[in-house]
Amino acid sequence: NSKERMMKLKVTDYLKVKQLSKRFQPYDDLWSTTHSWKVCKSAWYCGPFMKLDPDVVAEKHQKFEKTMKKCTKVKIIKENDGLSEIASTIQAEIKQF
């Protein structure tokens, strides 16, 4: 904004970007956590057992569980049957692990 003022240009209102980012966050949480879970789960089940670090596995698992629990409670995800089903399925996989 300071450069826009200096150049005597119209100052950009970034409030809308911030609002949009906030509205998009639940979708990002759902998709990025789902992707990370799938990648980690595959590595944990199919990778070399001796290379697993139990502390890292536990930390990531806990983070996945916390984020997915949050996702299942978000209104925009709960109200969309497809997203709700994905969140519930992934949450169940994480719990089962």
C-alpha positions as CSV (number, residue, x, y, z in Angstrom):
1,N,0.0,0.0,0.0
2,S,2.8,2.4,0.8
3,K,4.2,2.1,-2.8
4,E,0.7,2.6,-4.2
5,R,0.4,5.8,-2.2
6,M,3.9,6.9,-3.2
7,M,3.0,6.4,-6.9
8,K,-0.3,8.2,-6.3
9,L,-2.2,5.0,-7.4
10,K,-5.5,3.8,-6.0
11,V,-4.7,1.9,-2.7
12,T,-5.6,-1.8,-2.9
13,D,-8.0,-3.0,-0.3
14,Y,-6.6,-6.4,0.9
15,L,-9.5,-7.0,3.4
16,K,-11.4,-9.0,0.8
17,V,-8.3,-11.2,0.2
18,K,-8.1,-11.8,3.9
19,Q,-11.8,-12.6,4.1
20,L,-11.6,-15.0,1.2
21,S,-8.6,-16.7,2.7
22,K,-10.5,-17.2,5.9
23,R,-13.5,-18.7,4.0
24,F,-11.2,-21.0,2.0
25,Q,-9.3,-22.3,5.0
26,P,-11.6,-25.2,5.9
27,Y,-11.4,-26.6,2.3
28,D,-7.6,-26.3,2.4
29,D,-7.4,-28.0,5.7
30,L,-9.6,-30.9,4.5
31,W,-7.7,-31.4,1.2
32,S,-4.2,-30.9,2.4
33,T,-4.8,-33.1,5.5
34,T,-6.4,-35.8,3.4
35,H,-3.4,-35.7,1.0
36,S,-0.8,-35.7,3.7
37,W,-2.6,-38.5,5.5
38,K,-2.7,-40.7,2.4
39,V,1.0,-40.1,1.7
40,C,2.1,-40.8,5.3
41,K,-0.2,-43.8,5.7
42,S,1.3,-45.4,2.5
43,A,4.8,-44.7,3.7
44,W,4.1,-46.1,7.2
45,Y,2.4,-49.3,5.9
46,C,4.6,-49.9,2.9
47,G,7.9,-48.4,3.7
48,P,10.8,-49.9,5.6
49,F,9.7,-50.6,9.2
50,M,13.1,-49.9,10.7
51,K,13.1,-46.4,9.2
52,L,10.0,-45.3,11.1
53,D,10.4,-42.8,13.9
54,P,7.7,-43.5,16.4
55,D,7.7,-40.0,17.8
56,V,7.3,-38.5,14.3
57,V,4.5,-41.0,13.5
58,A,2.7,-40.2,16.7
59,E,3.1,-36.4,16.2
60,K,1.8,-36.5,12.7
61,H,-1.0,-38.8,13.6
62,Q,-2.1,-36.5,16.4
63,K,-2.0,-33.5,14.1
64,F,-4.1,-35.4,11.4
65,E,-6.6,-36.4,14.0
66,K,-7.0,-32.9,15.4
67,T,-7.3,-31.2,12.0
68,M,-9.8,-33.8,10.7
69,K,-11.9,-33.5,13.8
70,K,-12.0,-29.8,13.3
71,C,-13.0,-30.3,9.6
72,T,-15.9,-32.5,10.5
73,K,-17.3,-29.8,12.7
74,V,-17.1,-26.9,10.2
75,K,-20.5,-25.8,9.0
76,I,-19.6,-25.5,5.2
77,I,-18.2,-29.0,5.3
78,K,-21.0,-30.5,7.4
79,E,-23.6,-29.0,5.0
80,N,-22.0,-30.5,1.9
81,D,-22.7,-34.3,1.7
82,G,-19.7,-35.1,-0.4
83,L,-17.2,-33.2,1.7
84,S,-18.8,-34.4,4.9
85,E,-18.4,-38.0,3.7
86,I,-14.8,-37.5,2.8
87,A,-14.0,-35.9,6.2
88,S,-15.8,-38.7,8.0
89,T,-14.1,-41.4,6.0
90,I,-10.6,-39.9,6.5
91,Q,-11.3,-39.3,10.2
92,A,-12.3,-43.0,10.6
93,E,-9.1,-44.1,8.8
94,I,-7.0,-42.0,11.1
95,K,-8.8,-43.3,14.2
96,Q,-8.4,-46.9,13.0
97,F,-4.6,-46.4,12.5
